[in-house]
Amino acid sequence: MDKVLFKGIDLPQDPVFVVGYPRSGTTLVQSLLATQEDVYSLPETHFYNVIYREAVRTDEQGFLDESCLPRVFAKIHEKMDFRFDPGEENHITRLAQEKRLDPKLLFEFIVGHFIAADLENRKERKSKSFRWVEKTPNHAYFLEHILSVYPQAQFVNIIRHPVPAVYSRKINFPFNKDKPLEKLAQLWKRSIFETEEFARQQPGKLYSVKYESLTANVEAEFGKICNFVGIALNMDLVRNHPEVSGRFILSAEVWKKKEEYKDIVNTNTKYLDIVPREEAEYIESLLADKMKEYGYAPLFS
């Protein structure tokens, strides 16, 4: 099978995938990890939850059908605001024609493009080895599949009080504004269930952290994350997280360009002035069991 090479280096096969309910702090975890030495990241790929699911078609041997490539390229552009150059598209198409292009290789062409750019932009690289971090919140629903592709992968999951998470998703995502609160709340619970079940089935593969704990004590909680993924913690580098997170924000992701991304603070309380009390209580009534389990009190308590 073809390998993705850039700067003469194979793409490592032990990535870290950051997942969680959208608007729970996945960008914070990603940017904190990417501040550390020899850790590199990229914008959300939406590969497994959108591109693979909606556009990729494979034959019985698992190789991409050439006929699906126009839709694949269109979906990549839609979700990542990115197009392969004509030479790259021709190479990918040729691999498909020769029955040498599987979904993993396609994913790594995307990852490799952005990691190469991150490597080029950051001059502080200390060693030949490195880790890469992919962050797509809804990959929480595809953990077993991703692990089957990357057996050495590790997963970091972040959990946030459901009211600010759900309401932030509703008011910030243009494509979620018309979704009922009940639907968005049930997706919060589903994300919890998916990660809990994966953790039971795959011990030692997933680490969960609460947004509230991480923002309250960054050094202690981020230290636990680094220990889990085997990255040496350098707290002096954490101050670079606003600049680092900016490298992974796409032009259409306007919700990630707010001032709150500059500081590591818990913004839950601001939702006291944003969420109507009756709507907060409705969300909490739907999720009361999991809220209790994770120690979340009602927002207006």
C-alpha positions as CSV (number, residue, x, y, z in Angstrom):
1,M,0.0,0.0,0.0
2,D,1.2,3.5,-0.8
3,K,2.5,5.7,2.0
4,V,1.9,9.3,2.5
5,L,5.3,11.1,2.7
6,F,6.1,14.7,3.4
7,K,9.4,16.2,4.3
8,G,10.7,12.6,3.7
9,I,8.8,11.3,6.8
10,D,6.1,8.7,7.0
11,L,2.9,9.9,8.6
12,P,3.1,8.3,12.1
13,Q,0.4,5.6,12.9
14,D,-0.3,6.6,16.5
15,P,-2.5,9.7,16.1
16,V,-4.5,11.3,18.9
17,F,-8.2,11.9,18.0
18,V,-10.0,14.5,20.1
19,V,-13.7,14.0,20.3
20,G,-16.8,15.2,22.2
21,Y,-20.1,16.9,21.8
22,P,-19.6,20.0,19.7
23,R,-19.1,23.2,21.7
24,S,-17.7,21.3,24.7
25,G,-14.1,22.3,24.4
26,T,-12.6,20.1,21.7
27,T,-10.9,23.1,20.2
28,L,-9.3,23.9,23.5
29,V,-8.0,20.3,24.0
30,Q,-6.7,20.3,20.4
31,S,-4.9,23.6,20.7
32,L,-3.4,22.7,24.1
33,L,-2.0,19.5,22.7
34,A,-0.7,21.3,19.6
35,T,1.3,23.8,21.8
36,Q,3.6,21.0,22.9
37,E,6.9,20.1,21.2
38,D,6.6,17.8,18.2
39,V,2.8,17.7,18.2
40,Y,1.0,18.9,15.1
41,S,-2.6,19.2,14.1
42,L,-5.0,20.4,11.3
43,P,-8.5,21.7,10.8
44,E,-11.5,19.4,11.4
45,T,-11.6,16.8,8.6
46,H,-15.1,15.5,9.2
47,F,-13.7,12.5,7.3
48,Y,-15.4,9.6,9.0
49,N,-18.7,11.3,10.0
50,V,-19.3,13.0,6.6
51,I,-16.8,12.3,3.8
52,Y,-16.4,8.6,4.4
53,R,-20.1,8.1,5.2
54,E,-21.7,10.3,2.5
55,A,-19.2,10.2,-0.4
56,V,-16.8,7.3,-0.3
57,R,-17.7,4.1,-2.2
58,T,-15.5,1.1,-2.1
59,D,-15.4,-2.3,-4.0
60,E,-15.3,-5.7,-2.3
61,Q,-11.6,-5.4,-1.7
62,G,-12.1,-2.0,0.1
63,F,-10.6,0.2,-2.6
64,L,-12.3,3.4,-3.7
65,D,-14.5,3.4,-6.8
66,E,-13.1,6.0,-9.1
67,S,-16.6,7.2,-9.9
68,C,-17.1,8.5,-6.3
69,L,-14.1,10.8,-6.5
70,P,-15.8,14.0,-7.8
71,R,-18.2,13.8,-4.8
72,V,-15.4,13.0,-2.5
73,F,-13.4,16.1,-3.7
74,A,-16.6,18.2,-3.4
75,K,-17.2,17.1,0.2
76,I,-13.6,17.8,1.2
77,H,-14.0,21.3,-0.2
78,E,-17.3,21.8,1.5
79,K,-16.1,20.6,4.9
80,M,-12.5,21.8,4.9
81,D,-12.5,24.7,2.4
82,F,-9.6,22.9,0.7
83,R,-8.9,21.5,-2.7
84,F,-6.1,19.2,-3.8
85,D,-4.1,20.8,-6.7
86,P,-4.6,19.3,-10.1
87,G,-1.5,17.1,-9.8
88,E,-2.6,15.7,-6.5
89,E,-6.1,15.0,-7.8
90,N,-4.6,13.3,-10.8
91,H,-2.4,11.2,-8.6
92,I,-5.3,10.2,-6.3
93,T,-7.5,9.4,-9.4
94,R,-4.7,7.2,-10.8
95,L,-4.4,5.3,-7.6
96,A,-8.1,4.7,-7.6
97,Q,-7.9,3.5,-11.2
98,E,-5.1,1.1,-10.2
99,K,-7.1,-0.2,-7.2
100,R,-4.5,1.2,-4.8
101,L,-6.6,3.9,-3.0
102,D,-8.4,2.9,0.1
103,P,-10.2,5.2,2.6
104,K,-7.2,5.3,5.0
105,L,-4.8,6.4,2.3
106,L,-7.3,9.1,1.1
107,F,-7.6,10.3,4.7
108,E,-3.8,10.5,5.0
109,F,-3.5,12.6,1.9
110,I,-5.7,15.1,3.6
111,V,-3.9,14.9,6.9
112,G,-0.5,14.9,5.3
113,H,-1.3,18.1,3.4
114,F,-2.1,20.0,6.5
115,I,0.5,18.5,8.8
116,A,3.2,19.3,6.2
117,A,2.0,22.9,6.3
118,D,2.1,23.0,10.1
119,L,5.6,21.5,10.1
120,E,6.7,24.2,7.6
121,N,5.2,27.0,9.7
122,R,6.6,25.8,13.0
123,K,10.4,26.0,13.2
124,E,10.9,24.6,16.7
125,R,10.8,21.0,15.8
126,K,13.1,19.1,18.1
127,S,13.2,15.5,16.8
128,K,12.5,13.3,13.8
129,S,9.5,11.7,15.5
130,F,6.2,13.6,16.1
131,R,2.6,13.0,17.0
132,W,-0.4,14.3,15.1
133,V,-3.8,15.3,16.4
134,E,-7.1,15.1,14.5
135,K,-10.1,16.9,16.1
136,T,-13.6,16.3,14.8
137,P,-16.2,16.3,17.6
138,N,-18.6,13.9,15.9
139,H,-15.9,11.3,15.3
140,A,-17.1,10.2,18.8
141,Y,-19.7,8.2,16.9
142,F,-17.0,6.3,14.9
143,L,-14.5,5.3,17.5
144,E,-14.5,1.6,16.9
145,H,-14.1,2.2,13.1
146,I,-11.2,4.6,13.6
147,L,-9.5,2.2,16.0
148,S,-9.8,-0.6,13.4
149,V,-7.9,1.7,11.0
150,Y,-5.4,3.0,13.5
151,P,-4.9,0.3,16.2
152,Q,-2.2,2.5,17.9
153,A,-4.5,5.6,18.1
154,Q,-5.6,7.2,21.4
155,F,-8.7,9.2,22.0
156,V,-9.3,12.2,24.2
157,N,-13.0,13.0,25.0
158,I,-14.2,16.3,26.6
159,I,-17.5,16.6,28.4
160,R,-19.3,19.9,29.2
161,H,-22.4,20.8,31.1
162,P,-25.2,20.2,28.6
163,V,-27.0,23.5,28.8
164,P,-24.1,25.7,27.6
165,A,-23.0,23.0,25.2
166,V,-26.4,22.5,23.6
167,Y,-27.3,26.1,23.5
168,S,-24.0,27.2,22.2
169,R,-24.4,24.7,19.4
170,K,-27.9,26.0,18.6
171,I,-27.0,29.7,18.5
172,N,-23.5,29.4,16.9
173,F,-23.9,26.8,14.2
174,P,-26.0,28.1,11.2
175,F,-26.9,24.6,10.3
176,N,-28.3,23.8,13.8
177,K,-30.4,26.9,14.5
178,D,-33.6,25.2,13.4
179,K,-33.0,21.9,15.1
180,P,-35.2,21.3,18.1
181,L,-33.6,21.5,21.6
182,E,-34.7,18.0,22.2
183,K,-32.8,16.7,19.2
184,L,-29.6,18.5,20.2
185,A,-30.0,17.4,23.8
186,Q,-30.3,13.8,22.8
187,L,-27.2,14.1,20.7
188,W,-25.3,15.2,23.9
189,K,-26.5,12.0,25.6
190,R,-25.6,9.9,22.6
191,S,-22.1,11.3,22.5
192,I,-21.7,10.4,26.2
193,F,-23.1,6.8,25.6
194,E,-20.8,6.2,22.6
195,T,-17.6,7.3,24.5
196,E,-18.6,5.3,27.6
197,E,-19.3,2.2,25.6
198,F,-16.0,2.5,23.7
199,A,-14.1,3.0,27.0
200,R,-15.7,-0.2,28.3
201,Q,-14.9,-2.2,25.2
202,Q,-11.4,-0.7,24.7
203,P,-9.8,-0.1,28.1
204,G,-6.9,2.3,28.1
205,K,-7.8,3.8,24.7
206,L,-9.9,6.8,25.6
207,Y,-9.5,9.4,28.3
208,S,-12.4,11.7,29.3
209,V,-12.0,15.1,30.9
210,K,-14.6,17.6,32.0
211,Y,-14.5,21.1,30.5
212,E,-15.1,22.6,33.9
213,S,-12.2,20.7,35.5
214,L,-9.8,21.5,32.6
215,T,-10.5,25.3,32.7
216,A,-10.3,25.4,36.5
217,N,-6.9,23.7,36.7
218,V,-5.2,23.6,33.4
219,E,-1.8,22.4,34.6
220,A,-3.3,19.4,36.6
221,E,-5.9,18.3,34.0
222,F,-3.9,18.9,30.9
223,G,-1.0,17.1,32.6
224,K,-3.3,14.1,32.9
225,I,-4.1,14.3,29.2
226,C,-0.4,14.5,28.3
227,N,0.4,11.6,30.6
228,F,-2.4,9.5,28.9
229,V,-1.1,10.1,25.4
230,G,2.5,9.9,26.3
231,I,3.5,13.5,25.6
232,A,5.9,15.4,27.8
233,L,4.1,18.4,29.3
234,N,5.8,21.8,29.0
235,M,3.5,24.4,30.6
236,D,5.6,27.3,29.3
237,L,4.3,26.4,25.8
238,V,0.6,26.4,26.9
239,R,0.5,30.2,26.7
240,N,0.8,29.9,22.9
241,H,-2.6,28.2,22.6
242,P,-4.6,31.2,21.2
243,E,-2.1,31.5,18.3
244,V,-2.0,27.7,17.8
245,S,-5.8,27.3,17.7
246,G,-5.9,30.1,15.0
247,R,-4.0,27.8,12.6
248,F,-6.9,25.3,12.6
249,I,-9.8,27.7,12.2
250,L,-11.4,27.7,8.8
251,S,-12.9,30.9,7.3
252,A,-16.5,29.6,7.7
253,E,-16.0,28.7,11.4
254,V,-16.9,32.2,12.6
255,W,-17.9,30.8,16.0
256,K,-14.3,29.9,16.7
257,K,-13.1,33.5,16.3
258,K,-14.5,34.9,19.4
259,E,-12.5,36.5,22.2
260,E,-13.3,33.6,24.5
261,Y,-10.8,31.5,22.6
262,K,-7.9,33.6,23.8
263,D,-8.3,32.7,27.5
264,I,-8.7,29.4,29.2
265,V,-11.7,30.2,31.2
266,N,-15.0,28.5,32.0
267,T,-17.7,30.5,30.0
268,N,-20.7,28.5,31.4
269,T,-21.9,31.3,33.6
270,K,-22.4,33.6,30.6
271,Y,-25.3,31.4,29.5
272,L,-27.3,32.5,32.6
273,D,-27.9,35.7,30.5
274,I,-28.4,33.9,27.2
275,V,-30.5,30.8,27.8
276,P,-34.1,31.3,28.8
277,R,-34.6,29.6,32.1
278,E,-37.5,27.4,30.9
279,E,-35.3,26.2,28.0
280,A,-32.4,25.4,30.3
281,E,-34.7,23.4,32.6
282,Y,-36.2,21.6,29.6
283,I,-32.7,20.5,28.4
284,E,-31.9,19.4,32.0
285,S,-35.1,17.4,32.3
286,L,-34.1,15.4,29.3
287,L,-30.6,14.7,30.5
288,A,-31.1,14.5,34.3
289,D,-29.7,11.0,34.7
290,K,-26.4,11.8,32.9
291,M,-26.1,15.2,34.5
292,K,-26.3,13.6,38.0
293,E,-23.8,10.9,37.0
294,Y,-21.3,13.6,35.9
295,G,-22.0,15.9,38.9
296,Y,-23.7,18.7,36.9
297,A,-26.1,20.8,38.9
298,P,-28.9,22.8,37.2
299,L,-27.6,25.9,35.5
300,F,-29.8,28.2,37.4
301,S,-29.3,26.5,40.8
